[in-house]
Amino acid sequence: MIYLDTCYILKCYLTEHGSEEVRQLTQSAEGLASSILARVEFSAAVHRHQREGKLSEQDARKVFDCFKADEKAGLWQWYAVTRTLLDDVFNRYQSLDSSVFVRTNDAIHLACARQQGFRDIHSNDRHLLRAAPAFALQGTDVVP
C-alpha cells in the first residue's frame, strides 16, 4: 500500500502534468491510502478546476462519479483525522527546526502517514517533500 497526498490523488483522476507517471505508480500498488482530509481537498480541487473553466460541469461530475466508484470498490484506504493525530501535529510544530516550511494540511498528511506506519509519502508538492524527513518519512516524487 502507498500513501498519496492530494496532489497525487488528483493526478489519478485529472489529466495534468505527471498524471501518466502517477497512474503507473498507482497501478502497481497493492492499495492506495491517505488521510480522510485528502478526500475533502480532492473535492475542493475538482471544484476549483470547474470554477476556473478547466473542467465543465459534466466533466467534474464524471470525475466525482469515477472517484466514488473507486471508493466503493475499496481502492482507497482513508485514515481518520483524530485528536491524537492533531496533537502529534501540534507537538511536531513546536519541535520543528525553524527552517522547515510545512503547511498545516501537509503536516497532517505527514503525521498521518508516519502514524500509520508508512516510510514513504508520494507527492509532487515541493514543500511537503522537503518537510518529510522532519516527520521521519521519505518523500517520493515520480513526476519528472
LINVENPE-V303850 format. One record per pair of residues at least 6 apart in sequence whose C-alpha atoms are under 6 Angstrom apart, sorted by sequence separation. I is the first residue (numbers start at 0). J is the second residue. D is the distance in whole Angstrom. If there is no record, write none. Layout:
((I | J | D) (I | J | D))
This chain:
((48 | 54 | 6) (49 | 55 | 6) (131 | 137 | 6) (131 | 138 | 6) (10 | 18 | 5) (128 | 138 | 5) (11 | 22 | 6) (119 | 136 | 5) (123 | 140 | 5) (118 | 136 | 5) (119 | 137 | 5) (120 | 138 | 5) (121 | 139 | 5) (122 | 140 | 5) (119 | 138 | 6) (121 | 140 | 6) (105 | 127 | 6) (0 | 28 | 6) (0 | 29 | 5) (0 | 30 | 4) (1 | 31 | 5) (2 | 32 | 5) (3 | 33 | 6) (0 | 31 | 6) (1 | 32 | 6) (2 | 33 | 5) (5 | 37 | 5) (35 | 77 | 5) (32 | 75 | 6) (34 | 77 | 5) (35 | 78 | 5) (31 | 75 | 5) (32 | 76 | 5) (33 | 77 | 5) (34 | 78 | 5) (35 | 79 | 6) (32 | 77 | 6) (7 | 122 | 6) (2 | 120 | 5) (3 | 121 | 5) (4 | 122 | 6) (17 | 142 | 5))
